[in-house]
Amino acid sequence: MTAAPGRERLVTPTFTALLTACIWYFVSTGMMLVAVPVFVSEKLGGGEWGVGAAMGVSGLAAAVLRVVAGPITDTKGRRWVMIFGSSLAGVSMLGLVVANSVGAVVAFRALTGVGEAAFFVGAATALQDLAPEGRRAEATSYFSAVVYASMALGPLLAEWLIERFSFEVTWLVGAVFCGIGALLAVRAPQNRVEATGQRRFFARPIVHPAAVGPGSVLVIGLFGFACFMTFAALWATEVGIRHAGSVFLLFAGAVLILRLLLARLPDRLGARTTTTIALVFSALGLAIMATWKAPGGAYIGSAVMAVGQSFLFPALFASVIQSAPVAERGQAVASFSISFDVAFGTGGFIAGAVASHFGGITSAFWFGAVACSLALLLARGTLPKTSAVAPPRGDAPLPPRAGPDEARHLRGS
């Protein structure tokens, strides 16, 4: 008897192993959220503009690489793309050990962005390969929960390492974690698409059509999140919070709990309703932080924003997956995730410029709130109301739940 849609098993040993690799990798990147801004601001005297550049350049670099990361993931396999990305990110963190200028930090952060693009596309695509129909958004929720759990742990670990040891030790620990992530990525499914006929490197236009609508909403909506991530550590210190990592802990912990407890909500409500909820709470959280200039405002604003960020990505990501043929899934994921890079890359620079010229960090938070409001208008006009998860269009040349040892429709390992 075939299991009813949405009731097939999702959490398998391979799925769990893949998430474990993600934990190690994203803890290392989470460490950079506190370590890089503080290093640039306090050790190198880079100011708000320097912080924005160092935090934003990784996103811009990742956006460039994602253009080719998707097709490579489809044709060469998910596993090796993950291994390459995690390894390269580790090398970039080793480079920070010898960085003695803002320019050097920006250069190594650009390298981090390239690694981030490869690892993220490989991991996100592999998880969708392992997820049954009707549980795509749930799988995405678990994946993003791992990201946010790591975001909670990474900043706290970085603060402890900086206070107890040094920035150099922090960079080294981050590099080691990336190496562990690369080793664990060996368990990821390969799922290469079988070459048929004259298959082009780009099966579709460079930006996959399935990602255009959801990606546009995401890139505008994430400007707010980019402002938060760029300045949360410095803002926490400015309003009197001794340990800036506690703000990230609250934010990431709230997202983690909501995504685990309500993992199936985006599948049930649909992309438009869930995205509406997400953007309203995101804008409100930023507005609270901008107007309530005290520790309470930082904590409550972060918690409110966490409600929004809990559902924005899973809802939009599931919409992309259900619209893309399985053979083009990697390219669709890459096209959609470019929105992250564009938002964090340009958002970091814009946030730095706004903060420098229009009233400090609070003005950057207001800019983010306005961006979330504009994204809400776009979402209401473009996203479908339906909540049913339909099978992807087109042929299915590889099985959506194939593991690394299955040979059906796969080429090599």
Buried (B, 14 or more C-beta within 10 A) or exposed (E): EEEEEBEBEBEEEBBEBBBBBBBBBBBBBBBBBBBBBBBBBEEBEBBBBBBBBBBBBBBBBBBBBBBBBBBBBBBBBBBBBBBBBBBBBBBBBBBBBEBEEBBBBBBBBBBBBBBBBBBBBBBBBBBBBBBBBBBBBBBBBBBBBBBBBBBBBBBBBBBEBBEEEEBEEBBBBBBBBBBBBBEBBBBBBBBBBEEEEEBEEBBBEBBBEBBBBBBBBBBBBBBBBBBBBBBBBBBBBBBEBEBBBBBBBBBBBBBBBBBBEBBBBBBBBBBBBBBBBBBBBBBBBBBBBBEBBEBEBBBBBBBBBBBBBBBBBBBBBBBBBBBBBBBBBBBBBBBBBBBBBBBBBBBBBBBBBBBBEEEBBBBBBBBBBBBBBBBBEBBBEBBEEEBEBEEBEEEBBBBBBBBBEBEEBBBEB
